[in-house]
Amino acid sequence: MEPSGRRVSFAVDADGALRSDLDDAALRRAIGAPDARLWLDIDSRNDADWRLLSEVFHFHPLAIEDTRSPNCRIKLEEYEGYLFVVAREIRFAMETPEPYDIDTRNLYLFLGANFMVTVHAEPSHATTIVADRLEAGPDPLARGVDHLAYVVLDTLVDQYFPCLDQIDDFVDELEAELFGNGEVLEKTFELKRALLALRRNLAPMREVMASLANRPSAYLGVETQIYFRDVYDHVVRQVESIETYRELLTGATETYLTLVSNRMNGIIKALSVIATVVLPPTLVASIYGMNFDWLPGRHSPYGFWMAFAIMVGLTGGLLAYVWRKGWL
């Protein structure tokens, strides 16, 4: 793989001073200093930076291998000396012609006693935002690497809210088109697929955040787990919103099918009325069109008017009967 992406690193010393852009030697010193707090963010496509995971931090080979697996499931695992978290960022794919396409990318997080390492194969919106915050002030890292992990994951989870807001707009548009002439059924199924993709990503995120918020760990302080409970609440709200939107779409689909059925019933009813009106004249005309030498009124100068009166009378009587039955 060709190197891609720039690594980002921050360290806070015991005196609270913030340093950035650490070289490999500085990284080793920060890891060995118990009072220091270190954050390293790397792009896994950069081989030189990716080797730091094994050569400097000595992470487990299976965890390191996961950082280059885009299909790795969302999870939380505890190794000796650190926690390994796989989370997933999400957004709507603006580069595709379909408005409901979902783009996901994994964010891998190693959390130790005095360090946090984040790894991603594509630009990470969450780590970029947190890095900008650190450049403005060291407080998120100075409060501990566990607090910084909370800030990163909270920022990541909050990215789901704009997606849900966009889906809310999509649902409103579909409901508006429902009573118009728009073809909404295909759009509804596409949006359901997008919601299914969101739920497939959020459901395991809920379990991971629940573990971070409630499971005792040597790498998470009790005061930090309180913050993770807030992240867990966000994920639960997002999952509930997805279920609500799915129910709304199901209701919209049923309403659309009901409207189509009602329109079809109206068309069939109109055609039935036309057939009812046409049937008696057709019957009389077919009888008088038979090839017999003698039919009542055939040779009379009033024969046409007699047949016409019979047609009108039968039609009127049939319509009156149908009306009294309530079929019209």
Secondary structure, DSSP 4 states (H G I P E B T S, - for coil): ----S--EEEEE-TT--EEES--HHHHHHHHH-TT-EEEEEEETT-HHHHTHHHHTS---HHHHHHTT-TTPPPEEEEETTEEEEEEEEEEE-TTSS-TT-EEEEEEEEEEESSEEEEEESS--HHHHHHHHHHHH-SHHHHT-HHHHHHHHHHHHHHTHHHHHHHHHHHHHHHHHHHTTT---HHHHHHHHHHHHHHHHHHHHHHHHHHHHHHS--TTS-HHHHHHHHHHHHHHHHHHHHHHHHHHHHHHHHHHHHHHHHHHHHHHHHHHHHHHHHHHHHHHHHHHHTS--S--TTTTSTTHHHHHHHHHHHHHHHHHHHHHHTT--
